[in-house]
């Protein structure tokens, strides 16, 4: 059941063609927001937008000129963003690779997309929102909070996103901008990316995918993988007025994993 918690607002969800981004976009639409999905995958982005009732724009979040173009195009439509979800990310590099075999070029790609893309989103959202306020939601990970030696570069990049979120939140508060900035930290959510991680782990350790999946699940006190809808619900809360006094904070959607870390 929806309650129009985001009625009258314009939201941008980067990396919204699939997975968590698509789920958040769909939920925002259900809650009354006008949603713009961006992604580098035009075919998937257009398909997702049509399915959930959103608008699609092609964007590579690491290109600053495309951020400027995005907001310029929205302004031409008479739209001003109230919500930005910095969801676009890269995680596949290094799956199943021993730490001593990490490719530094892949590490740089992870950081460029996950950290620099998020930083650029915050920068340009602040420019657009500072006169009237808004909400920025940065997608981090439980891997930002606990050691993840099997995806170390990814975890480190998401830790940088967490630190950036706190700095952006304090900066906006000190400037009087009325822009809130918070981060979401998913644990093990059933997405294509998580399925690839399980498969790569199975190969690396010489076990079956079913055995690897059982091992991953055993780390979750609640005993089950999360669903994309669980993360979307957290995003709605942070985007809505229900969290109007919440900034620089984090929401864990991890089934209790941090309780045993």
Backbone torsions as a table, in degrees:
resi	resn	phi	psi	omega
1	UNK	NA	135.4	179.6
2	UNK	-106.1	163.5	-176.5
3	UNK	-137.2	17.0	179.3
4	UNK	55.7	41.8	-177.6
5	UNK	-69.3	-16.9	-179.2
6	UNK	-119.5	22.0	-176.9
7	UNK	-59.0	137.5	176.7
8	UNK	80.6	5.8	-176.9
9	UNK	-110.8	152.8	177.1
10	UNK	-108.2	126.8	-177.6
11	UNK	-122.1	140.8	173.5
12	UNK	-111.7	130.8	176.4
13	UNK	-123.6	108.9	178.7
14	UNK	-79.6	154.3	-176.9
15	UNK	59.2	37.2	-171.9
16	UNK	-91.8	9.8	-176.3
17	UNK	-76.4	-20.1	-176.1
18	UNK	-157.3	175.4	171.9
19	UNK	56.9	-136.2	-177.5
20	UNK	-62.1	-39.9	-178.8
21	UNK	-61.3	-44.4	179.3
22	UNK	-63.8	-41.9	-179.6
23	UNK	-63.9	-41.1	178.2
24	UNK	-66.5	-41.9	178.7
25	UNK	-60.2	-44.8	-179.4
26	UNK	-61.7	-42.4	-178.7
27	UNK	-69.1	-38.7	177.0
28	UNK	-60.6	-42.0	177.8
29	UNK	-61.4	-44.3	179.4
30	UNK	-60.6	-30.7	-178.8
31	UNK	-89.6	10.2	171.4
32	UNK	98.7	0.8	-178.6
33	UNK	-80.9	152.6	166.1
34	UNK	-87.9	121.7	-169.7
35	UNK	-116.1	135.3	173.8
36	UNK	-114.9	117.6	175.2
37	UNK	-91.9	135.3	170.9
38	UNK	-122.9	152.2	-179.3
39	UNK	-170.4	159.5	174.6
40	UNK	-82.2	-17.1	-179.6
41	UNK	-94.0	97.8	-173.9
42	UNK	-65.8	-42.4	-177.3
43	UNK	-63.0	-49.3	-180.0
44	UNK	-67.4	-36.2	-180.0
45	UNK	-65.2	-45.1	178.0
46	UNK	-63.5	-39.1	179.4
47	UNK	-65.4	-45.4	-179.7
48	UNK	-63.2	-43.9	-178.6
49	UNK	-61.8	-41.7	179.2
50	UNK	-64.0	-37.6	-176.9
51	UNK	-71.7	-37.2	-174.5
52	UNK	-98.4	-8.4	179.8
53	UNK	87.0	33.8	-179.6
54	UNK	-113.6	177.3	173.6
55	UNK	-104.0	146.8	-179.5
56	UNK	-118.4	139.1	172.4
57	UNK	-135.1	135.2	176.9
58	UNK	-71.4	134.4	178.1
59	UNK	-156.2	135.7	168.2
60	UNK	-104.6	112.2	-170.3
61	UNK	-68.1	-13.6	179.9
62	UNK	-87.4	-5.1	179.4
63	UNK	-99.9	110.0	-174.7
64	UNK	-61.8	-36.3	179.0
65	UNK	-60.5	-29.1	178.9
66	UNK	-76.2	-28.0	171.1
67	UNK	-65.8	-44.4	178.5
68	UNK	-62.4	-41.9	178.7
69	UNK	-65.6	-37.2	178.9
70	UNK	-60.1	-51.1	-177.8
71	UNK	-70.1	-30.1	176.2
72	UNK	-66.7	-43.1	179.5
73	UNK	-66.0	-37.6	178.3
74	UNK	-67.3	-40.5	178.4
75	UNK	-61.1	-36.4	179.1
76	UNK	-64.7	-24.1	176.9
77	UNK	-91.5	1.9	-177.9
78	UNK	78.3	22.8	-176.6
79	UNK	-109.2	136.9	174.5
80	UNK	-124.6	128.8	-175.0
81	UNK	-71.2	135.4	173.5
82	UNK	-102.9	-24.4	-174.3
83	UNK	-137.8	134.0	170.9
84	UNK	-127.4	126.9	172.0
85	UNK	-108.5	109.9	176.0
86	UNK	-82.5	85.3	-174.2
87	UNK	-104.7	-24.7	-177.0
88	UNK	-56.5	130.6	-178.6
89	UNK	-157.1	169.9	-178.1
90	UNK	-134.2	128.3	-174.8
91	UNK	-135.8	-12.4	-170.5
92	UNK	-72.5	-25.8	-177.6
93	UNK	-61.0	133.8	175.1
94	UNK	86.5	-0.9	179.4
95	UNK	-61.5	126.6	178.2
96	UNK	77.2	9.5	-178.0
97	UNK	-102.2	135.8	175.9
98	UNK	-64.7	149.6	-176.9
99	UNK	-56.1	-40.3	-177.5
100	UNK	-71.7	-6.1	178.7
101	UNK	-110.5	10.4	-179.6
102	UNK	-58.9	135.7	178.6
103	UNK	-90.4	118.3	-176.0
104	UNK	-64.2	-29.3	177.5
105	UNK	-66.3	-36.1	176.6
106	UNK	-69.8	-36.2	176.5
107	UNK	-60.4	-45.0	-179.9
108	UNK	-63.4	-36.1	178.6
109	UNK	-66.2	-42.5	178.0
110	UNK	-57.9	-48.6	-178.3
111	UNK	-65.5	-39.5	-178.5
112	UNK	-61.0	-46.8	-178.0
113	UNK	-74.4	-52.2	-171.5
114	UNK	-71.5	-42.7	-177.4
115	UNK	-94.3	-55.5	-176.6
116	UNK	-63.7	-38.8	178.1
117	UNK	-61.8	-39.9	178.0
118	UNK	-68.6	-42.8	178.8
119	UNK	-60.3	-43.8	178.6
120	UNK	-63.5	-38.8	177.8
121	UNK	-61.7	-43.9	178.2
122	UNK	-62.5	-45.7	-178.7
123	UNK	-55.5	-50.6	-174.2
124	UNK	-79.1	-28.4	174.4
125	UNK	-66.2	-41.1	178.3
126	UNK	-60.0	-42.9	178.0
127	UNK	-57.4	-38.9	-175.9
128	UNK	-81.2	-32.3	-170.8
129	UNK	-98.3	-13.7	-166.2
130	UNK	-64.4	-22.0	-179.3
131	UNK	-84.8	-14.6	-175.2
132	UNK	-139.8	-5.4	178.0
133	UNK	92.2	171.0	-179.8
134	UNK	169.7	-175.2	-179.0
135	UNK	-130.2	128.5	174.1
136	UNK	-113.0	128.8	178.5
137	UNK	-119.8	119.6	179.5
138	UNK	-104.3	128.3	179.5
139	UNK	-84.0	113.5	175.2
140	UNK	-107.2	-139.3	-175.9
141	UNK	-167.5	157.2	170.5
142	UNK	-61.2	-24.6	177.4
143	UNK	-65.3	-11.0	174.8
144	UNK	-80.7	-15.8	-170.0
145	UNK	-113.7	-18.9	179.3
146	UNK	-132.9	156.9	178.1
147	UNK	-63.4	136.7	176.6
148	UNK	-133.1	75.5	-173.7
149	UNK	-60.9	-22.2	-179.4
150	UNK	-81.1	-16.3	174.6
151	UNK	-141.5	55.4	-170.5
152	UNK	-61.0	-43.7	-178.1
153	UNK	-64.9	-39.9	177.7
154	UNK	-62.1	-47.6	180.0
155	UNK	-60.3	-42.0	179.8
156	UNK	-64.5	-38.4	179.3
157	UNK	-65.5	-37.1	179.4
158	UNK	-74.9	-27.9	172.8
159	UNK	-65.6	-37.7	176.7
160	UNK	-64.5	-37.1	176.5
161	UNK	-63.0	-41.2	178.7
162	UNK	-61.5	-46.2	-179.8
163	UNK	-64.4	-42.2	177.7
164	UNK	-59.3	-41.7	-179.9
165	UNK	-57.9	-45.7	179.4
166	UNK	-63.6	-41.6	-179.7
167	UNK	-66.0	-42.1	178.6
168	UNK	-63.7	-42.7	-179.6
169	UNK	-60.3	-47.2	-178.4
170	UNK	-68.0	-40.8	178.8
171	UNK	-59.1	-48.9	-177.7
172	UNK	-64.2	-39.1	178.7
173	UNK	-64.9	-43.8	-179.3
174	UNK	-66.4	-30.6	179.4
175	UNK	-82.8	-8.5	-178.4
176	UNK	73.1	28.5	-174.3
177	UNK	-82.1	-14.8	-177.0
178	UNK	59.5	33.7	174.4
179	UNK	-107.8	121.3	176.0
180	UNK	-93.6	142.5	178.7
181	UNK	-134.9	121.0	-178.7
182	UNK	-135.8	164.4	-180.0
183	UNK	-123.2	149.1	174.5
184	UNK	-111.4	136.5	-176.8
185	UNK	-121.5	87.4	177.6
186	UNK	-68.0	146.7	171.3
187	UNK	-91.5	-121.0	179.8
188	UNK	-95.0	97.8	-179.4
189	UNK	-105.9	135.2	-178.5
190	UNK	-72.9	98.2	177.2
191	UNK	-134.3	166.9	175.8
192	UNK	-56.0	-36.7	179.2
193	UNK	-63.6	-43.3	179.5
194	UNK	-65.2	-38.1	178.4
195	UNK	-63.5	-37.2	177.9
196	UNK	-68.5	-36.3	177.9
197	UNK	-63.1	-44.3	178.7
198	UNK	-61.7	-45.1	-179.3
199	UNK	-62.9	-42.2	-180.0
200	UNK	-66.4	-37.5	178.0
201	UNK	-65.2	-39.6	178.4
202	UNK	-60.5	-44.3	179.5
203	UNK	-64.8	-45.1	-176.7
204	UNK	-61.7	-36.7	-175.5
205	UNK	-101.3	2.3	176.4
206	UNK	66.2	37.2	178.1
207	UNK	-121.5	172.3	178.6
208	UNK	-78.2	156.6	175.7
209	UNK	-56.4	-35.8	179.6
210	UNK	-65.7	-38.8	177.9
211	UNK	-67.8	-41.1	178.4
212	UNK	-64.0	-41.5	179.3
213	UNK	-63.2	-41.0	179.2
214	UNK	-64.0	-37.5	178.7
215	UNK	-66.1	-43.1	176.9
216	UNK	-61.5	-43.7	-177.9
217	UNK	-65.3	-31.4	-178.2
218	UNK	-65.1	-16.6	179.9
219	UNK	-82.9	-6.8	-176.6
220	UNK	-102.8	111.6	-178.9
221	UNK	-54.4	-35.3	-179.5
222	UNK	-76.1	-8.1	170.0
223	UNK	80.5	10.3	179.9
224	UNK	-148.9	153.0	176.2
225	UNK	-71.7	149.4	175.5
226	UNK	-76.6	164.0	178.1
227	UNK	-114.4	158.2	-177.4
228	UNK	-59.9	-29.5	179.6
229	UNK	-64.9	-28.5	178.3
230	UNK	-65.0	-40.5	178.2
231	UNK	-71.4	-38.9	179.5
232	UNK	-61.3	-36.9	178.8
233	UNK	-65.4	-40.1	177.0
234	UNK	-63.5	-38.6	-179.9
235	UNK	-66.0	-39.7	178.0
236	UNK	-60.8	-43.0	178.7
237	UNK	-59.4	-47.5	-177.6
238	UNK	-70.2	-23.7	179.4
239	UNK	-85.0	-19.4	-172.5
240	UNK	-94.3	172.5	177.3
241	UNK	-69.4	-12.1	177.8
242	UNK	-62.6	-23.5	179.8
243	UNK	-110.5	29.6	-172.9
244	UNK	-62.9	-19.5	179.9
245	UNK	-110.6	23.2	-178.0
246	UNK	-117.7	118.6	176.3
247	UNK	-151.5	147.1	-177.1
248	UNK	72.7	12.0	-175.4
249	UNK	-98.4	175.4	178.1
250	UNK	-131.6	147.5	172.3
251	UNK	-119.7	123.2	174.5
252	UNK	-90.5	131.7	175.2
253	UNK	-124.7	76.9	-166.0
254	UNK	-133.7	7.5	179.6
255	UNK	64.0	19.0	177.4
256	UNK	94.9	9.3	-176.3
257	UNK	-58.1	-37.2	-178.1
258	UNK	-66.8	-20.1	-178.9
259	UNK	-67.1	-24.3	-177.5
260	UNK	-112.4	8.9	-177.9
261	UNK	-91.8	NA	NA
